[in-house]
Amino acid sequence: MKLFSKNDQTSGGADWLVFGLGNPGERYAKTRHNAGFLAVDTIAQKHHTDIKRIKFKGLVGECSLGGKKALLLKPSTFMNLSGQSVTEAMNFFHIPPERTLIVFDDISLDVGRTRIRLKGSAGGHNGMKNIIYLSGSDLFPRMKIGVGSKPEGWDLADWVLSRFTNDEMKTLKTVSENVTDAVELLLSGAPGKAMNRYNS
């Protein structure tokens, strides 16, 4: 069952939620599965805010994006339970899926490529699976960040938990800047422009 209707209003305090998915802890820093964390950290840095307040089973910061008040969130639940953090924040602020943006890694895209979708299935991503399951909705806009396809002979879990190379990290810096611009376009009400510009 869907949690909210499109006509629901926020209770005050946030117009949008922007979640970057990943795993907490130094062990997982700079791993492929943490591309969402890296991108949201870049958004925070650009807007001179910190994502460090503990709330909604994660770390939270806030800033203005595209003229909207946005909460930036990094779940601390580990990837496969991301929906716990997402739905808790959605319920608190009465924000529907349509105004809850999810930023996460995608192994079907090469490193440096991005893709925006306004709704859809989890596409095999365990974090998105849990979010859709717990919310009862697949109407989440999402920004996918390419982390490269699994090399032959690799286990998928080992691949997504492997670290980016130094060259890939340099590429991701540019990608994260693009994500920042795309998120501002999305929140300002220009999803078509964002997709035309950043859907590789």
C-alpha positions in Angstrom: 0.0 0.0 0.0 1.3 3.4 -0.9 2.3 5.6 2.1 1.3 9.0 0.6 -0.6 10.7 -2.1 0.8 13.3 -4.4 -1.3 16.0 -2.6 0.2 15.4 0.8 2.1 18.4 2.2 5.2 18.5 4.4 4.8 19.1 8.1 7.4 21.8 7.8 11.1 21.5 7.9 11.8 19.9 4.5 10.5 20.0 1.0 12.6 17.1 -0.3 14.6 14.2 1.1 17.8 13.4 -0.7 19.3 10.0 0.2 22.7 8.8 -0.7 23.0 5.0 -0.3 26.0 3.2 1.1 27.5 1.3 4.0 28.7 3.1 7.1 32.2 2.9 8.5 35.8 3.4 7.3 35.9 -0.2 6.0 33.5 0.7 3.2 34.7 4.2 2.4 35.5 4.6 -1.3 33.9 1.3 -2.2 31.7 1.0 -5.3 28.6 0.4 -3.2 29.2 3.8 -1.5 28.9 5.9 -4.6 25.7 7.4 -3.2 27.5 8.5 0.0 30.3 10.1 -2.0 27.8 12.1 -4.2 25.8 13.3 -1.3 29.0 14.3 0.5 29.9 16.4 -2.5 26.5 18.1 -2.5 27.0 18.9 1.2 30.5 20.3 0.6 29.3 22.5 -2.2 26.6 24.0 -0.1 28.7 24.4 3.0 26.9 22.0 5.3 27.8 18.9 7.3 26.0 15.5 7.3 26.7 14.6 10.8 23.5 14.9 12.9 22.2 11.4 14.0 18.6 10.9 13.1 16.3 8.6 11.1 18.8 5.7 11.5 21.4 7.7 9.7 23.4 10.9 9.4 21.5 14.1 8.4 22.3 17.6 7.1 20.2 20.2 5.4 20.6 22.9 2.7 18.8 24.7 0.0 18.8 22.9 -3.4 17.0 24.2 -6.5 15.2 26.7 -4.3 13.8 23.9 -2.0 14.7 23.1 1.5 16.3 19.6 1.3 17.5 17.1 3.9 20.6 15.2 2.9 20.7 11.7 4.5 23.1 8.8 4.6 21.5 5.7 6.2 23.6 3.9 8.8 21.6 0.7 8.5 23.8 -0.9 5.9 22.7 -1.1 2.3 20.2 -3.9 2.5 18.2 -2.2 5.2 18.2 1.3 3.6 14.4 1.4 3.6 14.3 1.7 7.4 16.0 5.1 7.3 14.1 6.2 4.2 10.6 5.4 5.4 11.3 6.8 8.9 12.3 10.2 7.5 9.4 10.1 5.0 6.9 9.5 7.8 8.3 12.1 10.1 8.1 14.9 7.4 5.1 13.5 5.6 7.0 13.6 2.3 5.8 11.3 -0.5 8.1 9.1 -2.6 7.8 11.6 -5.5 9.8 14.1 -3.4 12.3 11.5 -2.0 15.3 11.3 -4.3 17.6 8.2 -4.0 21.2 8.4 -5.2 23.0 5.0 -5.6 25.5 2.9 -7.5 24.7 1.0 -10.7 26.9 -1.9 -12.0 25.2 -1.7 -15.4 26.8 1.7 -16.1 30.5 2.4 -16.7 32.3 4.5 -14.1 31.6 8.2 -15.1 28.2 7.6 -16.5 24.9 8.6 -14.8 21.2 7.9 -15.3 18.1 9.6 -13.9 14.8 7.8 -13.6 11.6 9.3 -12.0 10.2 5.9 -11.0 10.6 2.2 -11.6 11.7 -1.2 -10.2 14.8 -1.8 -8.0 16.7 -3.2 -11.0 18.4 -5.8 -8.8 19.8 -3.2 -6.3 19.3 -4.4 -2.8 19.0 -1.0 -1.2 16.3 0.0 -3.6 14.6 -3.3 -3.1 14.3 -2.7 0.6 13.1 0.9 0.1 10.4 -0.1 -2.3 9.4 -3.1 -0.1 9.0 -1.0 3.1 7.4 2.0 1.5 5.1 0.1 -0.8 5.9 2.4 -3.7 8.3 2.5 -6.7 7.6 6.2 -7.4 11.0 7.3 -6.1 13.0 9.5 -8.5 16.5 8.1 -8.5 20.0 9.1 -9.7 22.2 6.1 -10.7 26.0 6.4 -10.7 28.0 4.0 -12.7 30.5 1.9 -10.9 31.4 -0.5 -13.7 30.2 -4.0 -14.5 31.5 -7.1 -12.6 34.6 -8.5 -14.1 34.5 -12.1 -15.2 35.3 -14.4 -12.3 34.3 -11.9 -9.6 31.6 -12.5 -7.0 29.0 -9.6 -7.2 29.2 -8.9 -3.5 33.0 -8.7 -3.7 32.9 -6.4 -6.7 30.5 -3.8 -5.2 32.5 -3.8 -2.0 35.8 -3.3 -3.8 37.4 0.1 -3.7 37.6 2.4 -6.7 41.0 2.9 -8.2 42.8 6.2 -8.0 41.9 7.1 -11.6 38.2 6.1 -11.0 38.1 8.3 -7.9 39.2 11.2 -10.1 36.4 10.5 -12.5 34.0 10.2 -9.6 34.8 13.7 -8.5 33.5 15.0 -11.8 30.5 12.7 -11.6 29.7 14.0 -8.1 29.7 17.5 -9.4 27.3 16.5 -12.2 25.1 14.8 -9.6 25.0 18.0 -7.6 23.8 20.0 -10.6 21.3 17.3 -11.6 19.8 17.2 -8.1 19.3 20.9 -8.1 17.6 20.7 -11.5 15.3 17.9 -10.3 14.3 19.7 -7.1 13.7 23.0 -9.0 11.1 21.2 -11.1 13.1 20.6 -14.3 13.5 16.8 -14.5 13.5 16.8 -18.3 16.4 19.2 -18.4 18.3 17.1 -15.8 17.7 13.9 -17.8 18.7 15.5 -21.1 21.9 16.8 -19.6 23.0 13.9 -17.4 21.5 10.7 -18.8 24.7 9.3 -20.4 
